Every structure is written in C-alpha cells, then in structure tokens.
C-alpha cells in the first residue's frame, strides 16, 4: 500500500500532508506515492511534493509513484514539473 495524497493537494492540505510525509520518511527507506485520487491541486501542493522528492534523493530514500491522476499530471505539466517530480510515465 502506498502513501495516498488523497483528493486535495492544495494549500488547505499542505501542512497536514507535510506532517504525514515527515512521519513516513522517518520510518522507511522507500516511499510509494499514490496520487491517483487527486482531483484538486495547486502550486503549493506541487511545491511540497517537489521538496519531499528532493529530500528523498538527498537521504537515499526511493521515491516511486503508484499512480497519478490526470489533474495531478496536468498541473505538473503546466508548471514544468513533470520530469522533476518523476511523473513521466503518466503523461499521454
């Protein structure tokens, strides 16, 4: 089972998601991220993901996507973050 981002990945959810991610990163050497349910996403949400992904790289924690919704990939594409977030496999 992966780490679910839930339906909202926006500024209203960033702090709670940050706290959950910190706990998860402290418990494992890999993180399986499920973004398949994301229906609302904004720049702060993507910024949190990017920061978490870079943190994983710096700490040799494996970051892998289990799923990514069209909304998540579309928002990442709009901001030029598909490649930095590792969402290449989910683009059309």
N, C-alpha and C positions, 0 to 999 in steps of 0.2 A: 504494500500500500504506500502511496506517495504522500507528499506534503501538499494538501489541497489549498489552492489560493482562494477558493470559494467563488461566489458570483460577482462580488465587487472588489476591484483592485484600484481603489481611488483614494483620494486624500482622507476620506472619512474612515478608512480602514487601515491606513498605513501604520499607525503606531501599534495597534493590536497585532498586525501581521509581522511587524518588526520584532516584537517581543516573542512571538511564536517561532519565528525563524532563528532567533538567537538561541532559544532552548534547543531547537532541533540541531543546530550546528554544533552545539556543545556536546551532543550525545552520539554523534556518528561521524564516520569518515566519508560518507556519501549522502547525497540528498536527491531524492526522486521527486520532482516538482510536477504537480498536476494543475494545469491552467485550463483544462477543458471546459470548466463551468463558468469561466469569466465572461460576463456579459456587459460589464461596465468597467472601463479602465481609463486612467488619466496619466499625465506626466509624472506626478509624484509616485504613483504606483509603479510605473516602469523604472523610475529612478531607484526605488527601493530594491527592485529585482536586480537591477544592474549592480548596485552596491553589494548586495548579497552574493551575486555571482563572482564579482571580483574578490570578495572576501574569501570565498571558497577556493578560488585559484591560488590566492596567497597562502592559504593554510593547507593546501593539497587535499581539499575535500572535493570529491567528484560531484559535479552538478549534472543531472540528466533530466530532460523533460519527459514526462509520461504522456502528456497531452497538452494541447494549446488550442483555445477557441479561435475562431475567425476574427473575433473582436480584439483579442489579445495580439494576434499576429498583425492585424491591420493597424492597430495603434503603434506597435513597434516599427512597422514599416514606415508609417508617417513620420516618425521621429528618427529614422535611420538606425534603429537599434536591433534589427533582425539578426544580423551577424554577431554583434557584441553580446546579445542575450542567448545566442545559440539556437535560435528558432528557425534556422534554415530549412530543416526537414518538414516544417509545417506550412511553408509558402506554396502557393499554387504554381 
